[in-house]
Amino acid sequence: MSSGTDKIVSSIMSEAQGKADVIIQEANAEVSSITAKAEKTAEAEKTKISDNGKKQSEMRYQQIISEAKMNARRAELGAKEEVIEAAFAKATDTLKAKAASGDEEYTDSLSKMIKEAADEIGSKDLILQLNEKDTKVMKDQLSGVSTFQIEDITFNLGEPIDAMGGAVLKTSNGDIEVNNTIEARLERFKSILRSEVAEILFK
């Protein structure tokens, strides 16, 4: 995984662990409650049925217990999902604050995101779109010029986009576009990160 992804995972872990413990404790309590109620209900159902219907009573008992286990499993999965989503929300807030700060770490990351997108497209004439803040910073650095060159690639600074940070690059004719904004990258990595977060939090 890239260093940027490692940082996202680290942020998720540190912020989610405390909440995970609380929610999982609550889920375990709910599981115990569901199971206890189901066993009590199952026993009551069992005694209602006459001795002649032992097979029927046993089937009903197993059905109730099975339903209780299913409900308990749903409660547990719901609690875990709540933890993971809260962790991603916190990580997103952290990344948003990092991008807004415009510090050296973010600037370096932005340069890498632009280069990755440019390499993926492979064209020598590209339109670069950044959020409003980064567009202003770029224009200030370029003294108002909207076209610049890095190595053998010509970049034309386009209209600002609605994004936390990162960049969207596309060919001059707009046929090829690569969305390398923070939001898009987080979404692309989310399925990988989700399994890693779950493995660490709930092992």
Secondary structure, 3 states (H helix, E strand, C coil): CCHHHHHHHHHHHHHHHHHHHHHHHHHHHHHHHHHHHHHHHHHHHHHHCCHHHHHHHHHHHHHHHHHHHHHHHHHHHHHHHHHHHHHHHHHHHHHHHHHHHCCHHHHHHHHHHHHHHHHHHCCCEEEEECEHHHHHHHHHHCCCCCEEEECCEEEEECCCECCCCEEEEEECCCCCEEEEEHHHHHHHHHHHHHHHHHHHHCC
